[in-house]
Amino acid sequence: MPDEEDPKTLSVPEAGRRYFNISRNASYEAAHRGEIPTIPVGRLLRVPVRRLERMLDGDAGAPQRMESVQRPDEAR
């Protein structure tokens, strides 16, 4: 069972708030620009915590810019 205190993924707004102190809309905009890494899970976008932390640490193996994604509720 996953440890609730150490989640593997966060919602886009939660990641934006915890790591960057930015609003919900700013978080989705950053994810759309590739500044916050995301993975799609059904209709949800989740932020993988380890990938985000590697990116913030400047790890050479972590992508510096992720591909653009749309919010799940945006029409294509």
C-alpha positions as CSV (number, residue, x, y, z in Angstrom):
1,M,0.0,0.0,0.0
2,P,1.4,3.4,-0.9
3,D,2.6,5.7,1.8
4,E,0.2,8.7,1.9
5,E,3.0,10.9,3.3
6,D,5.3,10.2,0.4
7,P,3.1,10.0,-2.8
8,K,4.7,8.9,-6.1
9,T,2.5,11.3,-8.0
10,L,0.7,14.6,-7.3
11,S,-2.0,16.4,-9.1
12,V,-0.8,19.3,-11.3
13,P,-2.2,22.0,-8.9
14,E,-0.8,20.3,-5.9
15,A,2.7,20.0,-7.5
16,G,2.5,23.7,-8.5
17,R,1.6,24.7,-5.0
18,R,4.1,22.5,-3.1
19,Y,7.1,23.0,-5.4
20,F,6.6,26.5,-6.9
21,N,3.9,28.2,-4.8
22,I,1.8,29.0,-7.9
23,S,-1.9,28.9,-8.5
24,R,-4.0,26.1,-10.1
25,N,-4.1,27.9,-13.5
26,A,-0.4,28.8,-13.4
27,S,0.3,25.1,-12.6
28,Y,-1.6,23.8,-15.7
29,E,0.0,26.5,-17.9
30,A,3.5,25.4,-16.7
31,A,2.6,21.8,-17.4
32,H,1.3,22.7,-20.9
33,R,4.6,24.5,-21.5
34,G,6.5,21.4,-20.3
35,E,8.0,23.1,-17.2
36,I,6.2,20.7,-14.9
37,P,6.5,17.0,-16.1
38,T,3.2,15.1,-16.4
39,I,1.9,11.7,-17.2
40,P,-1.7,11.1,-18.4
41,V,-3.7,8.6,-16.3
42,G,-7.1,8.3,-18.0
43,R,-8.6,11.8,-18.0
44,L,-6.2,13.0,-15.3
45,L,-2.7,14.5,-15.5
46,R,-0.4,13.4,-12.7
47,V,3.1,14.8,-11.8
48,P,5.7,12.1,-11.1
49,V,7.4,13.4,-8.0
50,R,10.8,11.7,-8.6
51,R,11.0,13.1,-12.2
52,L,10.0,16.6,-11.0
53,E,12.6,16.5,-8.2
54,R,15.3,15.2,-10.6
55,M,14.4,18.1,-13.0
56,L,14.7,20.6,-10.1
57,D,18.0,19.1,-9.0
58,G,19.4,19.6,-12.6
59,D,20.0,15.9,-13.2
60,A,21.5,15.5,-16.6
61,G,19.4,12.4,-17.2
62,A,16.1,14.3,-16.6
63,P,14.6,16.1,-19.5
64,Q,14.8,19.8,-19.1
65,R,11.6,20.4,-21.1
66,M,8.8,17.9,-21.4
67,E,6.4,17.7,-24.3
68,S,3.4,19.9,-24.2
69,V,0.2,18.3,-22.9
70,Q,-3.4,19.4,-22.7
71,R,-5.4,19.5,-19.6
72,P,-7.8,16.5,-19.5
73,D,-10.9,18.8,-19.8
74,E,-9.6,20.7,-22.8
75,A,-11.2,19.9,-26.1
76,R,-8.7,18.7,-28.8
